[in-house]
Amino acid sequence: MSAGELVALIQGLLQSRNCHKMEVSPANSCCFCLTLRSGTILIGIGNCLLYLCMFTWYLTSSTIDTGGLRDGLDVTSLDISIFSIFFVKTLVNILLLVGAVKRIPSLTLPWLCANAVSMMIAMVFIGFTILFGTTKLNLNYSEYVTSLTIMGMVTGINLFCWIVVFTFRNNLIMEAQIERIPSEMEFSCKQPAVIHAYTKHLSTFI
């Protein structure tokens, strides 16, 4: 076998190795029974229902006596804050649902940013409660433990959902990059077999 044939054979083996690397698909499992896409859709639907129920409770509950729009009075700063949070959270969850159904990774970014801010605020509240819960907040032991437990569970669930959506977005980006590989890559992947057949044919004459 000549030096040129040996170089061509080595190049073909390297291209074949690269082709095998590109065929590896990203992980796509969530909670051992759902795909990342179905898990993301479930997260979006669950959040939309949760915020809708919380907003309805704020408007109709008789245990809250803050005045404002719910009592037929002028709009207060609390009303504006609640409406703004409800609107932003509902909007980003709708975008998340559309992005998951239509497989558009850019539509999941607002949800990731909004929930990252929410988790940072929750961590600040947890830290403040740990440091000043029994002093400045005047919480007894049971209230102190209960508040930390609830905030910790909510933050942990939000962190898990954030990781699921973040992984789903990364998988969509990877799949889009793989689909954009030019057709020349397919041709290069077939070259090792052609080179092997060519060298085998030449070896019969040596």
C-alpha positions as CSV (number, residue, x, y, z in Angstrom):
1,M,0.0,0.0,0.0
2,S,1.4,3.4,-1.0
3,A,1.7,6.4,1.4
4,G,-1.1,8.3,-0.4
5,E,-3.5,5.4,0.1
6,L,-2.5,5.1,3.8
7,V,-3.2,8.9,4.3
8,A,-6.6,8.6,2.6
9,L,-7.4,5.6,4.8
10,I,-6.5,7.5,8.0
11,Q,-8.6,10.6,6.9
12,G,-11.6,8.3,6.2
13,L,-11.3,6.8,9.7
14,L,-11.2,10.2,11.3
15,Q,-14.2,11.3,9.4
16,S,-16.1,8.2,10.4
17,R,-15.3,8.9,14.0
18,N,-16.7,12.4,13.7
19,C,-19.8,11.1,12.1
20,H,-20.4,8.7,15.0
21,K,-20.1,11.6,17.4
22,M,-22.7,13.7,15.5
23,E,-25.1,10.8,15.7
24,V,-25.3,10.9,19.5
25,S,-28.6,12.3,20.6
26,P,-29.1,14.3,23.8
27,A,-30.8,12.8,26.8
28,N,-34.5,13.3,26.7
29,S,-36.0,11.9,29.9
30,C,-37.8,13.5,32.9
31,C,-38.8,11.8,36.1
32,F,-38.1,8.4,34.6
33,C,-41.6,8.3,32.9
34,L,-41.9,11.5,30.9
35,T,-39.9,13.2,28.2
36,L,-38.5,16.6,28.7
37,R,-41.0,18.0,26.2
38,S,-44.0,16.5,28.0
39,G,-42.6,17.5,31.4
40,T,-42.1,21.1,30.1
41,I,-45.7,21.2,28.9
42,L,-46.9,19.9,32.2
43,I,-45.0,22.5,34.0
44,G,-46.5,25.3,31.9
45,I,-50.0,24.0,32.3
46,G,-49.6,23.5,36.1
47,N,-48.2,27.0,36.6
48,C,-51.0,28.6,34.5
49,L,-53.6,26.9,36.6
50,L,-51.8,27.8,39.8
51,Y,-51.5,31.5,39.1
52,L,-55.1,31.6,37.9
53,C,-56.3,30.0,41.1
54,M,-54.2,32.4,43.2
55,F,-55.5,35.4,41.3
56,T,-59.1,34.3,41.6
57,W,-58.6,33.7,45.4
58,Y,-57.1,37.2,45.7
59,L,-60.2,38.7,44.0
60,T,-62.9,36.7,45.8
61,S,-61.5,35.7,49.2
62,S,-63.2,37.3,52.2
63,T,-60.1,36.8,54.5
64,I,-58.2,39.6,52.7
65,D,-59.2,43.1,53.7
66,T,-56.9,45.4,51.8
67,G,-59.5,47.6,50.1
68,G,-58.8,48.7,46.5
69,L,-60.3,47.3,43.4
70,R,-61.6,44.1,45.0
71,D,-63.9,46.3,47.2
72,G,-65.0,48.6,44.5
73,L,-62.5,51.4,45.6
74,D,-59.6,53.0,43.8
75,V,-56.7,50.8,42.6
76,T,-54.0,50.5,45.2
77,S,-50.3,49.7,44.8
78,L,-51.0,46.2,46.0
79,D,-53.5,45.7,43.3
80,I,-51.0,46.9,40.7
81,S,-48.3,44.6,42.0
82,I,-50.6,41.5,42.1
83,F,-51.9,42.2,38.6
84,S,-48.4,42.8,37.2
85,I,-47.0,39.6,38.7
86,F,-50.1,37.6,37.5
87,F,-49.7,39.0,33.9
88,V,-46.0,38.4,33.7
89,K,-46.2,34.9,35.1
90,T,-49.1,33.9,32.9
91,L,-47.4,35.4,29.8
92,V,-44.1,33.6,30.3
93,N,-45.9,30.3,31.0
94,I,-48.0,30.7,27.8
95,L,-44.8,31.3,25.9
96,L,-43.3,28.2,27.5
97,L,-46.2,26.1,26.3
98,V,-46.0,27.4,22.8
99,G,-42.2,26.9,22.8
100,A,-42.6,23.3,24.0
101,V,-45.4,22.4,21.6
102,K,-43.7,24.0,18.5
103,R,-40.2,23.2,19.7
104,I,-39.0,26.8,19.6
105,P,-36.1,27.2,22.2
106,S,-36.2,31.0,22.2
107,L,-39.7,31.0,23.7
108,T,-38.5,29.2,26.8
109,L,-36.0,31.9,27.7
110,P,-38.5,34.4,29.3
111,W,-39.8,31.6,31.6
112,L,-36.2,30.8,32.6
113,C,-35.4,34.4,33.4
114,A,-38.6,35.1,35.3
115,N,-38.2,32.0,37.5
116,A,-34.5,32.6,38.1
117,V,-35.5,36.0,39.5
118,S,-38.3,34.4,41.6
119,M,-35.8,31.8,43.0
120,M,-33.3,34.5,43.9
121,I,-36.0,36.5,45.7
122,A,-37.1,33.3,47.5
123,M,-33.5,32.6,48.6
124,V,-33.3,36.1,50.0
125,F,-36.5,35.6,52.0
126,I,-35.2,32.2,53.3
127,G,-31.9,33.8,54.4
128,F,-33.7,36.7,56.1
129,T,-36.0,34.3,57.9
130,I,-33.1,32.2,59.1
131,L,-31.3,35.2,60.4
132,F,-34.1,37.3,61.8
133,G,-37.1,35.0,62.0
134,T,-37.3,34.8,65.7
135,T,-36.2,38.4,66.4
136,K,-37.4,41.0,63.9
137,L,-40.2,38.9,62.5
138,N,-41.4,37.8,66.0
139,L,-42.0,34.2,64.9
140,N,-42.4,31.4,67.4
141,Y,-40.7,28.1,66.9
142,S,-43.5,26.4,65.1
143,E,-44.1,29.3,62.7
144,Y,-40.3,29.6,62.2
145,V,-40.0,25.9,61.2
146,T,-43.2,25.9,59.1
147,S,-42.3,29.0,57.1
148,L,-38.8,27.7,56.4
149,T,-40.2,24.3,55.4
150,I,-42.8,25.7,53.0
151,M,-40.3,28.2,51.4
152,G,-37.7,25.5,51.0
153,M,-40.1,23.0,49.4
154,V,-41.4,25.7,47.0
155,T,-37.9,26.8,46.1
156,G,-36.8,23.2,45.6
157,I,-39.7,22.4,43.3
158,N,-39.1,25.6,41.3
159,L,-35.4,24.7,41.0
160,F,-36.3,21.2,39.7
161,C,-38.7,22.7,37.1
162,W,-36.1,25.2,36.1
163,I,-33.5,22.5,35.4
164,V,-36.1,20.5,33.4
165,V,-36.9,23.5,31.1
166,F,-33.2,24.5,30.9
167,T,-32.3,21.0,29.8
168,F,-35.2,20.9,27.3
169,R,-34.0,24.2,25.8
170,N,-30.4,22.9,25.4
171,N,-31.7,19.8,23.7
172,L,-33.7,21.8,21.3
173,I,-30.6,23.9,20.4
174,M,-28.5,20.8,20.0
175,E,-31.1,19.1,17.8
176,A,-31.4,22.2,15.6
177,Q,-27.6,22.3,15.2
178,I,-27.5,18.7,14.2
179,E,-30.3,19.2,11.6
180,R,-28.3,22.1,10.1
181,I,-25.4,19.9,9.2
182,P,-24.8,20.3,5.4
183,S,-25.4,17.4,3.1
184,E,-21.7,17.2,2.4
185,M,-21.3,15.7,5.9
186,E,-23.4,12.7,4.8
187,F,-21.1,12.3,1.8
188,S,-18.0,12.5,4.0
189,C,-19.5,9.8,6.2
190,K,-19.7,7.5,3.3
191,Q,-16.1,8.0,2.2
192,P,-14.5,5.5,4.6
193,A,-16.5,2.6,3.1
194,V,-15.5,3.7,-0.4
195,I,-11.9,4.1,0.6
196,H,-11.9,0.7,2.2
197,A,-13.3,-0.9,-0.9
198,Y,-10.8,0.9,-3.1
199,T,-7.8,-0.1,-1.0
200,K,-9.1,-3.7,-0.9
201,H,-9.4,-3.7,-4.6
202,L,-5.9,-2.3,-5.0
203,S,-4.5,-4.9,-2.6
204,T,-5.6,-7.6,-4.9
205,F,-3.1,-6.3,-7.5
206,I,-0.2,-6.0,-5.1
